[in-house]
Amino acid sequence: MQIDITFKNLDSSDALKEYAAKRLSKIDKYIDRTAEAHVVFSVEKRRHKADVTVNADGTVINAVEITEDLYAAIDMVMDKLERQIKKYKQKLQGKKGQSKSFPESTGTPSSTETKPRIIHEKGYFIKPMSVEEAALQIDVVEKEFIIFLNTETNQINLIYRRQDGDLGLIEPTP
């Protein structure tokens, strides 16, 4: 694991760096691939803050802890980080039904590693029309769906093309 340690409002300490690296090495056993850890130690008045961010091939896990002792903050933040990583691994096991830690990085993104992107489309005009008009319109514009203002109910509806070729209509419930 590649570790980057930053100090804010306090002097750099080799003892703190070694202690943090030692604690991070215990977390490294849960990660099967290369990972980066960014650790920020800061002090404001009597508050010692340890902020750790672990990035393991696109999965980012962050933990922050504030105490009066920086070593205690390191211990607590590492425990919190370990719990989060275990929880993430259990979540992956629940989705796939098999034991799975972080997936191995192969250099090319696989379907399990990629997350769907949200593309924001501006300027979607909601036109008032009947359900029959919307059904005709979806064939004309060759879209997968149309959002429209139903003139009969005066509510926003969505009509979409189903996989079997039929059309589906989504109406809000009163």
N, CA, C and O of each residue as an XYZ file, in Angstrom:
696
protein
N       0.842     -1.167      0.000
C       0.000      0.000      0.000
C       0.893      1.238      0.000
O       1.833      1.348      0.787
N       0.578      2.158     -0.895
C       1.305      3.417     -0.960
C       0.670      4.388      0.033
O      -0.540      4.613      0.000
N       1.484      4.960      0.911
C       0.972      5.813      1.974
C       1.539      7.221      1.821
O       2.748      7.403      1.682
N       0.653      8.208      1.847
C       1.033      9.617      1.792
C       0.562     10.265      3.084
O      -0.632     10.252      3.384
N       1.491     10.836      3.858
C       1.153     11.419      5.154
C       1.430     12.913      5.111
O       2.507     13.356      4.710
N       0.419     13.687      5.541
C       0.512     15.144      5.551
C       0.275     15.647      6.963
O      -0.579     15.130      7.683
N       1.036     16.659      7.354
C       0.889     17.268      8.671
C       0.415     18.706      8.488
O       0.981     19.457      7.695
N      -0.640     19.088      9.235
C      -1.144     20.461      9.212
C      -1.109     21.023     10.624
O      -1.631     20.415     11.558
N      -0.501     22.169     10.769
C      -0.401     22.881     12.048
C       0.380     22.103     13.102
O       0.180     22.317     14.297
N       1.251     21.220     12.683
C       2.160     20.543     13.604
C       3.380     20.075     12.817
O       3.334     19.934     11.595
N       4.461     19.839     13.535
C       5.709     19.431     12.903
C       5.649     17.971     12.492
O       5.009     17.148     13.147
N       6.323     17.669     11.403
C       6.396     16.298     10.912
C       7.143     15.439     11.923
O       8.174     15.845     12.461
N       6.613     14.250     12.174
C       7.206     13.356     13.164
C       7.374     11.973     12.554
O       6.420     11.379     12.052
N       8.607     11.469     12.607
C       8.866     10.123     12.087
C       8.138      9.068     12.924
O       7.691      8.052     12.391
N       8.022      9.307     14.222
C       7.340      8.348     15.093
C       5.868      8.224     14.693
O       5.329      7.118     14.647
N       5.210      9.368     14.400
C       3.812      9.322     13.962
C       3.683      8.636     12.610
O       2.751      7.864     12.388
N       4.616      8.916     11.709
C       4.589      8.287     10.387
C       4.717      6.772     10.510
O       3.971      6.027      9.874
N       5.658      6.323     11.325
C       5.863      4.882     11.504
C       4.653      4.227     12.161
O       4.251      3.128     11.779
N       4.073      4.906     13.151
C       2.913      4.349     13.847
C       1.720      4.222     12.894
O       1.026      3.206     12.896
N       1.490      5.249     12.090
C       0.386      5.209     11.128
C       0.619      4.126     10.077
O      -0.311      3.408      9.709
N       1.860      4.005      9.591
C       2.170      2.976      8.595
C       1.981      1.583      9.185
O       1.494      0.680      8.504
N       2.361      1.407     10.439
C       2.189      0.109     11.115
C       0.708     -0.239     11.220
O       0.315     -1.372     10.942
N      -0.111      0.726     11.619
C      -1.556      0.482     11.744
C      -2.206      0.247     10.378
O      -3.109     -0.581     10.261
N      -1.757      0.963      9.346
C      -2.309      0.763      7.996
C      -1.924     -0.597      7.428
O      -2.667     -1.165      6.627
N      -0.778     -1.123      7.832
C      -0.366     -2.436      7.330
C      -1.325     -3.529      7.799
O      -1.479     -4.546      7.123
N      -1.977     -3.327      8.960
C      -2.964     -4.299      9.429
C      -4.218     -4.272      8.567
O      -4.869     -5.300      8.384
N      -4.555     -3.113      8.043
C      -5.719     -2.989      7.162
C      -5.410     -3.533      5.774
O      -6.307     -3.978      5.057
N      -4.153     -3.493      5.407
C      -3.732     -3.950      4.080
C      -4.085     -5.411      3.822
O      -4.216     -5.812      2.666
N      -4.243     -6.213      4.874
C      -4.563     -7.628      4.687
C      -5.976     -7.826      4.127
O      -6.266     -8.878      3.557
N      -6.855     -6.832      4.282
C      -8.216     -6.940      3.760
C      -8.317     -6.539      2.292
O      -9.338     -6.781      1.649
N      -7.273     -5.933      1.768
C      -7.295     -5.427      0.399
C      -6.394     -6.307     -0.456
O      -5.206     -6.457     -0.171
N      -6.973     -6.891     -1.513
C      -6.240     -7.835     -2.342
C      -5.472     -7.189     -3.486
O      -4.737     -7.876     -4.195
N      -5.623     -5.911     -3.677
C      -4.960     -5.248     -4.792
C      -4.215     -4.022     -4.287
O      -4.269     -3.695     -3.102
N      -3.537     -3.362     -5.176
C      -2.783     -2.181     -4.775
C      -3.740     -1.075     -4.350
O      -4.815     -0.900     -4.924
N      -3.329     -0.350     -3.351
C      -4.171      0.715     -2.813
C      -3.307      1.893     -2.421
O      -2.103      1.764     -2.200
N      -3.948      3.044     -2.340
C      -3.285      4.253     -1.886
C      -3.986      4.737     -0.630
O      -5.211      4.675     -0.526
N      -3.207      5.215      0.315
C      -3.774      5.770      1.541
C      -3.225      7.176      1.724
O      -2.017      7.403      1.647
N      -4.122      8.102      1.966
C      -3.718      9.476      2.242
C      -4.120      9.787      3.678
O      -5.298      9.733      4.031
N      -3.128     10.113      4.500
C      -3.345     10.370      5.916
C      -3.029     11.837      6.186
O      -1.977     12.339      5.790
N      -3.950     12.518      6.863
C      -3.740     13.917      7.229
C      -3.864     14.035      8.742
O      -4.897     13.708      9.324
N      -2.783     14.512      9.368
C      -2.792     14.793     10.797
C      -2.841     16.298     10.965
O      -2.060     17.024     10.350
N      -3.767     16.773     11.807
C      -3.835     18.213     12.044
C      -4.159     18.475     13.504
O      -4.714     17.627     14.203
N      -3.795     19.678     13.947
C      -4.031     20.077     15.326
C      -4.638     21.471     15.312
O      -4.124     22.384     14.665
N      -5.744     21.619     16.038
C      -6.363     22.919     16.261
C      -6.679     23.010     17.744
O      -7.510     22.264     18.262
N      -6.018     23.919     18.412
C      -6.112     24.069     19.867
C      -5.761     22.729     20.508
O      -4.627     22.271     20.374
N      -6.702     22.091     21.197
C      -6.399     20.793     21.830
C      -6.965     19.624     21.037
O      -6.888     18.477     21.478
N      -7.525     19.904     19.887
C      -8.150     18.847     19.087
C      -7.139     18.290     18.082
O      -6.639     19.007     17.215
N      -6.854     17.008     18.219
C      -5.958     16.314     17.290
C      -6.823     15.507     16.335
O      -7.655     14.704     16.756
N      -6.616     15.729     15.064
C      -7.470     15.122     14.047
C      -6.643     14.191     13.161
O      -5.570     14.552     12.677
N      -7.170     12.992     12.965
C      -6.580     12.027     12.031
C      -7.626     11.737     10.957
O      -8.723     11.269     11.259
N      -7.278     12.018      9.708
C      -8.180     11.828      8.567
C      -7.493     10.880      7.597
O      -6.432     11.196      7.060
N      -8.095      9.719      7.371
C      -7.494      8.703      6.504
C      -8.448      8.394      5.356
O      -9.627      8.110      5.569
N      -7.919      8.453      4.141
C      -8.676      8.105      2.944
C      -7.935      6.992      2.221
O      -6.766      7.146      1.866
N      -8.612      5.877      2.002
C      -8.028      4.739      1.284
C      -8.728      4.625     -0.057
O      -9.956      4.571     -0.125
N      -7.935      4.589     -1.130
C      -8.455      4.432     -2.482
C      -7.908      3.126     -3.037
O      -6.712      3.002     -3.301
N      -8.794      2.159     -3.210
C      -8.401      0.849     -3.738
C      -9.112      0.643     -5.070
O     -10.223      0.115     -5.114
N      -8.477      1.054     -6.135
C      -8.971      0.879     -7.491
C     -10.399      1.402     -7.672
O     -11.284      0.684     -8.136
N     -10.601      2.658     -7.300
C     -11.903      3.275     -7.501
C     -12.813      3.247     -6.294
O     -13.759      4.033     -6.226
N     -12.563      2.379     -5.350
C     -13.358      2.337     -4.121
C     -12.681      3.221     -3.094
O     -11.542      2.970     -2.702
N     -13.377      4.250     -2.660
C     -12.811      5.199     -1.714
C     -13.503      5.030     -0.367
O     -14.729      5.078     -0.271
N     -12.694      4.830      0.671
C     -13.205      4.695      2.027
C     -12.486      5.723      2.884
O     -11.258      5.812      2.868
N     -13.264      6.503      3.638
C     -12.707      7.593      4.422
C     -13.149      7.465      5.873
O     -14.269      7.042      6.160
N     -12.255      7.835      6.780
C     -12.584      7.854      8.206
C     -11.861      9.038      8.851
O     -10.719      9.348      8.510
N     -12.545      9.686      9.784
C     -11.992     10.843     10.493
C     -12.250     10.657     11.980
O     -13.318     10.201     12.388
N     -11.261     11.016     12.780
C     -11.415     10.927     14.229
C     -10.711     12.113     14.877
O      -9.606     12.486     14.483
N     -11.367     12.699     15.874
C     -10.812     13.853     16.584
C     -10.786     13.524     18.078
O     -11.813     13.187     18.668
N      -9.598     13.627     18.680
C      -9.443     13.396     20.121
C      -8.422     14.395     20.667
O      -7.967     15.288     19.952
N      -8.072     14.231     21.933
C      -7.058     15.101     22.534
C      -5.659     14.511     22.403
O      -4.675     15.190     22.699
N      -5.555     13.261     21.963
C      -4.263     12.602     21.786
C      -4.181     12.077     20.365
O      -5.075     11.356     19.922
N      -3.134     12.422     19.648
C      -3.021     12.037     18.244
C      -2.863     10.523     18.069
O      -3.384      9.959     17.107
N      -2.162      9.870     18.974
C      -2.021      8.416     18.878
C      -3.375      7.724     19.078
O      -3.682      6.743     18.401
N      -4.167      8.235     20.000
C      -5.509      7.679     20.206
C      -6.377      7.924     18.977
O      -7.176      7.070     18.596
N      -6.218      9.093     18.359
C      -6.975      9.397     17.143
C      -6.596      8.427     16.028
O      -7.458      7.978     15.272
N      -5.298      8.102     15.927
C      -4.849      7.141     14.908
C      -5.475      5.777     15.169
O      -5.995      5.143     14.251
N      -5.425      5.324     16.420
C      -6.016      4.022     16.751
C      -7.500      3.984     16.411
O      -7.983      3.025     15.809
N      -8.220      5.035     16.801
C      -9.662      5.058     16.585
C     -10.011      5.152     15.098
O     -10.954      4.504     14.644
N      -9.275      5.938     14.354
C      -9.579      6.083     12.931
C      -9.252      4.789     12.182
O      -9.956      4.434     11.237
N      -8.218      4.093     12.580
C      -7.875      2.830     11.923
C      -8.926      1.758     12.236
O      -9.275      0.958     11.368
N      -9.425      1.742     13.469
C     -10.495      0.807     13.819
C     -11.753      1.101     12.996
O     -12.415      0.190     12.498
N     -12.063      2.381     12.865
C     -13.230      2.788     12.090
C     -13.059      2.396     10.619
O     -13.999      1.922      9.981
N     -11.871      2.596     10.101
C     -11.575      2.247      8.705
C     -11.677      0.739      8.492
O     -12.207      0.286      7.478
N     -11.172     -0.032      9.443
C     -11.244     -1.487      9.351
C     -12.701     -1.963      9.332
O     -13.052     -2.855      8.560
N     -13.551     -1.366     10.185
C     -14.970     -1.723     10.196
C     -15.625     -1.388      8.851
O     -16.429     -2.167      8.341
N     -15.284     -0.239      8.283
C     -15.875      0.154      7.008
C     -15.464     -0.795      5.884
O     -16.280     -1.142      5.030
N     -14.207     -1.209      5.887
C     -13.734     -2.139      4.852
C     -14.419     -3.493      5.005
O     -14.818     -4.102      4.013
N     -14.558     -3.968      6.247
C     -15.264     -5.238      6.473
C     -16.719     -5.138      6.021
O     -17.250     -6.065      5.409
N     -17.351     -4.024      6.322
C     -18.745     -3.818      5.923
C     -18.860     -3.804      4.402
O     -19.798     -4.374      3.844
N     -17.918     -3.162      3.737
C     -17.926     -3.120      2.280
C     -17.751     -4.518      1.689
O     -18.421     -4.874      0.719
N     -16.860     -5.302      2.269
C     -16.649     -6.667      1.784
C     -17.899     -7.521      1.982
O     -18.239     -8.324      1.113
N     -18.589     -7.358      3.117
C     -19.825     -8.096      3.354
C     -20.903     -7.681      2.363
O     -21.702     -8.507      1.922
N     -20.922     -6.427      2.023
C     -21.888     -5.930      1.047
C     -21.630     -6.574     -0.314
O     -22.569     -6.945     -1.019
N     -20.358     -6.704     -0.680
C     -20.019     -7.364     -1.940
C     -20.409     -8.833     -1.899
O     -20.895     -9.373     -2.893
N     -20.203     -9.482     -0.767
C     -20.572    -10.889     -0.645
C     -22.067    -11.063     -0.782
O     -22.525    -12.010     -1.422
N     -22.831    -10.172     -0.197
C     -24.288    -10.241     -0.275
C     -24.788    -10.064     -1.694
O     -25.762    -10.708     -2.085
N     -24.145     -9.203     -2.478
C     -24.589     -8.970     -3.851
C     -24.235    -10.138     -4.762
O     -25.021    -10.505     -5.636
N     -23.075    -10.714     -4.564
C     -22.616    -11.772     -5.463
C     -22.905    -13.170     -4.933
O     -22.879    -14.138     -5.693
N     -23.180    -13.284     -3.640
C     -23.468    -14.585     -3.059
C     -22.240    -15.452     -2.900
O     -22.344    -16.663     -2.703
N     -21.086    -14.838     -2.985
C     -19.853    -15.586     -2.825
C     -18.841    -14.712     -2.095
O     -18.993    -13.492     -2.044
N     -17.825    -15.325     -1.538
C     -16.809    -14.576     -0.828
C     -16.012    -13.759     -1.817
O     -15.468    -14.287     -2.787
N     -15.948    -12.471     -1.563
C     -15.226    -11.616     -2.484
C     -14.685    -10.428     -1.711
O     -15.435     -9.726     -1.033
N     -13.396    -10.207     -1.812
C     -12.826     -9.012     -1.223
C     -12.790     -7.965     -2.320
O     -13.640     -7.980     -3.211
N     -11.858     -7.089     -2.279
C     -11.750     -6.144     -3.370
C     -11.323     -6.910     -4.614
O     -10.423     -7.743     -4.515
N     -11.921     -6.674     -5.781
C     -11.538     -7.416     -6.971
C     -10.121     -7.080     -7.391
O      -9.645     -5.963     -7.187
N      -9.463     -8.048     -7.973
C      -8.108     -7.842     -8.462
C      -8.140     -6.900     -9.647
O      -9.022     -6.988    -10.502
N      -7.186     -6.009     -9.693
C      -7.102     -5.077    -10.808
C      -6.379     -5.757    -11.953
O      -5.271     -6.262    -11.774
N      -6.995     -5.777    -13.131
C      -6.396     -6.426    -14.294
C      -5.899     -5.424    -15.308
O      -5.344     -5.805    -16.339
N      -6.090     -4.151    -15.030
C      -5.655     -3.135    -15.980
C      -6.779     -2.695    -16.897
O      -6.793     -1.550    -17.350
N      -7.730     -3.591    -17.180
C      -8.880     -3.223    -17.991
C     -10.112     -3.311    -17.121
O     -10.285     -4.292    -16.397
N     -10.971     -2.312    -17.172
C     -12.147     -2.342    -16.307
C     -13.114     -3.435    -16.726
O     -13.424     -3.585    -17.908
N     -13.582     -4.189    -15.758
C     -14.570     -5.220    -16.042
C     -15.944     -4.693    -15.680
O     -16.062     -3.593    -15.141
N     -16.970     -5.451    -15.963
C     -18.327     -4.986    -15.704
C     -18.606     -4.870    -14.208
O     -19.471     -4.090    -13.808
N     -17.890     -5.633    -13.369
C     -18.130     -5.544    -11.936
C     -17.428     -4.335    -11.335
O     -17.825     -3.869    -10.268
N     -16.397     -3.816    -11.990
C     -15.653     -2.699    -11.442
C     -16.223     -1.356    -11.869
O     -16.029     -0.364    -11.166
N     -16.914     -1.294    -12.987
C     -17.403     -0.016    -13.477
C     -18.757      0.297    -12.861
O     -19.610     -0.577    -12.706
N     -18.927      1.550    -12.521
C     -20.189      2.012    -11.976
C     -20.874      2.823    -13.059
O     -20.199      3.495    -13.839
N     -22.201      2.778    -13.126
C     -22.877      3.570    -14.150
C     -22.683      5.052    -13.883
O     -22.757      5.509    -12.743
N     -22.436      5.784    -14.940
C     -22.271      7.229    -14.823
C     -23.624      7.894    -14.992
O     -24.473      7.412    -15.741
N     -23.817      8.980    -14.306
C     -25.036      9.764    -14.461
C     -24.711     10.915    -15.395
O     -23.875     11.765    -15.090
N     -25.378     10.928    -16.529
C     -25.193     11.984    -17.506
C     -26.367     12.940    -17.373
O     -27.516     12.562    -17.604
N     -26.078     14.163    -17.006
C     -27.134     15.149    -16.791
C     -27.533     15.751    -18.130
O     -26.709     16.345    -18.824
N     -28.789     15.594    -18.482
C     -29.304     16.168    -19.717
C     -30.219     17.323    -19.367
O     -31.214     17.157    -18.661
N     -29.872     18.480    -19.865
C     -30.657     19.673    -19.585
C     -31.677     19.885    -20.688
O     -31.536     19.388    -21.805
N     -32.690     20.628    -20.342
C     -33.642     21.075    -21.351
C     -34.638     20.023    -21.797
O     -35.045     20.024    -22.959
N     -35.046     19.124    -20.909
C     -36.068     18.155    -21.289
C     -37.423     18.836    -21.155
O     -37.845     19.173    -20.049
N     -38.088     19.033    -22.253
C     -39.373     19.733    -22.283
C     -40.498     18.742    -22.032
O     -40.610     17.732    -22.728
N     -41.328     19.028    -21.042
C     -42.467     18.175    -20.712
C     -43.689     18.772    -21.391
O     -44.170     19.843    -21.022
N     -44.175     18.052    -22.390
C     -45.274     18.551    -23.205
C     -46.599     17.976    -22.698
O     -46.666     16.792    -22.368
N     -47.649     18.791    -22.630
C     -48.955     18.249    -22.258
C     -49.547     17.438    -23.418
O     -49.610     17.919    -24.549
N     -49.981     16.208    -23.127
C     -50.590     15.343    -24.145
C     -51.340     14.214    -23.461
O     -51.176     13.971    -22.265
N     -52.160     13.536    -24.233
C     -52.883     12.384    -23.703
C     -51.982     11.158    -23.790
O     -50.925     11.197    -24.421
N     -52.407     10.069    -23.152
C     -51.637      8.828    -23.179
C     -51.530      8.304    -24.601
O     -50.478      7.803    -24.998
N     -52.608      8.413    -25.373
C     -52.596      7.939    -26.758
C     -51.607      8.746    -27.605
O     -50.880      8.186    -28.426
N     -51.589     10.061    -27.397
C     -50.641     10.904    -28.126
C     -49.205     10.547    -27.767
O     -48.336     10.516    -28.638
N     -48.950     10.275    -26.485
C     -47.603      9.904    -26.038
C     -47.181      8.579    -26.657
O     -46.013      8.410    -27.007
N     -48.115      7.628    -26.799
C     -47.809      6.341    -27.417
C     -47.443      6.537    -28.883
O     -46.522      5.889    -29.381
N     -48.151      7.421    -29.577
C     -47.803      7.712    -30.974
C     -46.469      8.453    -31.056
O     -45.672      8.203    -31.961
N     -46.228      9.358    -30.117
C     -45.009     10.166    -30.123
C     -43.766      9.309    -29.890
O     -42.720      9.571    -30.485
N     -43.863      8.293    -29.035
C     -42.692      7.460    -28.741
C     -42.252      6.679    -29.985
O     -41.065      6.398    -30.154
N     -43.219      6.327    -30.864
C     -42.868      5.654    -32.109
C     -42.240      6.620    -33.103
O     -41.339      6.251    -33.856
N     -42.722      7.865    -33.101
C     -42.221      8.858    -34.050
C     -40.792      9.282    -33.720
O     -39.942      9.338    -34.609
N     -40.519      9.581    -32.453
C     -39.197     10.076    -32.084
C     -38.195      8.955    -31.819
O     -37.008      9.224    -31.636
N     -38.643      7.730    -31.796
C     -37.787      6.549    -31.577
C     -36.936      6.681    -30.319
O     -35.728      6.445    -30.347
N     -37.580      7.061    -29.214
C     -36.924      7.146    -27.913
C     -37.351      5.950    -27.073
O     -38.324      5.267    -27.393
N     -36.618      5.708    -26.004
C     -36.952      4.620    -25.089
C     -38.077      5.018    -24.148
O     -38.812      4.158    -23.663
N     -38.219      6.321    -23.884
C     -39.264      6.794    -22.981
C     -39.618      8.234    -23.312
O     -38.863      8.940    -23.981
N     -40.782      8.655    -22.831
C     -41.209     10.051    -22.940
C     -41.855     10.436    -21.614
O     -42.701      9.713    -21.086
N     -41.448     11.573    -21.091
C     -42.083     12.138    -19.907
C     -43.041     13.207    -20.409
O     -42.661     14.064    -21.207
N     -44.278     13.156    -19.943
C     -45.268     14.101    -20.440
C     -46.250     14.464    -19.342
O     -46.367     13.761    -18.339
N     -46.961     15.580    -19.544
C     -48.012     16.011    -18.639
C     -49.322     15.456    -19.169
O     -49.804     15.880    -20.220
N     -49.891     14.520    -18.450
C     -51.134     13.872    -18.864
C     -52.265     14.900    -18.791
O     -52.569     15.433    -17.723
N     -52.883     15.169    -19.948
C     -53.943     16.193    -20.002
C     -55.215     15.734    -19.291
O     -56.021     16.568    -18.877
N     -55.407     14.431    -19.144
C     -56.605     13.925    -18.481
C     -56.497     14.016    -16.960
O     -57.479     14.343    -16.293
N     -55.311     13.728    -16.400
C     -55.134     13.732    -14.944
C     -54.365     14.946    -14.440
O     -54.335     15.206    -13.238
N     -53.741     15.690    -15.353
C     -52.925     16.863    -15.038
C     -51.736     16.498    -14.132
O     -51.327     17.286    -13.279
N     -51.187     15.283    -14.336
C     -50.020     14.812    -13.596
C     -48.934     14.410    -14.585
O     -49.212     14.111    -15.746
N     -47.700     14.408    -14.109
C     -46.584     13.986    -14.952
C     -46.575     12.468    -15.015
O     -46.635     11.795    -13.986
N     -46.498     11.927    -16.240
C     -46.446     10.483    -16.486
C     -45.215     10.159    -17.299
O     -44.584     11.039    -17.886
N     -44.887      8.886    -17.324
C     -43.773      8.405    -18.129
C     -44.267      7.207    -18.913
O     -44.856      6.283    -18.351
N     -44.026      7.227    -20.213
C     -44.351      6.073    -21.053
C     -43.028      5.559    -21.597
O     -42.178      6.349    -22.009
N     -42.843      4.238    -21.602
C     -41.567      3.670    -22.021
C     -41.791      2.403    -22.835
O     -42.836      1.759    -22.750
N     -40.785      2.069    -23.620
C     -40.831      0.854    -24.437
C     -40.287     -0.297    -23.605
O     -39.150     -0.249    -23.136
N     -41.102     -1.330    -23.424
C     -40.709     -2.511    -22.665
C     -39.849     -3.427    -23.529
O     -39.794     -3.267    -24.748
N     -39.187     -4.375    -22.903
C     -38.328     -5.304    -23.635
C     -39.121     -6.218    -24.562
O     -38.594     -6.689    -25.569
N     -40.395     -6.471    -24.224
C     -41.207     -7.335    -25.085
C     -41.820     -6.574    -26.262
O     -42.562     -7.149    -27.059
N     -41.502     -5.254    -26.371
C     -42.003     -4.466    -27.486
C     -43.244     -3.656    -27.165
O     -43.570     -2.720    -27.894
N     -43.943     -3.993    -26.094
C     -45.119     -3.229    -25.686
C     -44.680     -1.932    -25.020
O     -43.490     -1.691    -24.812
N     -45.667     -1.103    -24.691
C     -45.387      0.152    -24.006
C     -45.850      0.053    -22.561
O     -46.893     -0.536    -22.276
N     -45.076      0.628    -21.656
C     -45.436      0.682    -20.244
C     -45.734      2.124    -19.867
O     -45.139      3.052    -20.414
N     -46.654      2.308    -18.934
C     -47.055      3.632    -18.480
C     -46.848      3.716    -16.975
O     -47.324      2.860    -16.230
N     -46.141      4.745    -16.528
C     -45.940      4.961    -15.103
C     -46.688      6.232    -14.723
O     -46.445      7.312    -15.263
N     -47.620      6.063    -13.761
C     -48.407      7.174    -13.264
C     -48.182      7.299    -11.770
O     -48.075      6.280    -11.087
N     -48.104      8.523    -11.229
C     -47.966      8.668     -9.784
C     -49.253      8.252     -9.072
O     -50.353      8.440     -9.591
N     -49.100      7.692     -7.892
C     -50.280      7.304     -7.123
C     -50.736      8.488     -6.268
O     -49.908      9.251     -5.771
N     -52.033      8.640     -6.100
C     -52.550      9.793     -5.335
C     -52.265      9.668     -3.859
O     -52.633     10.550     -3.083
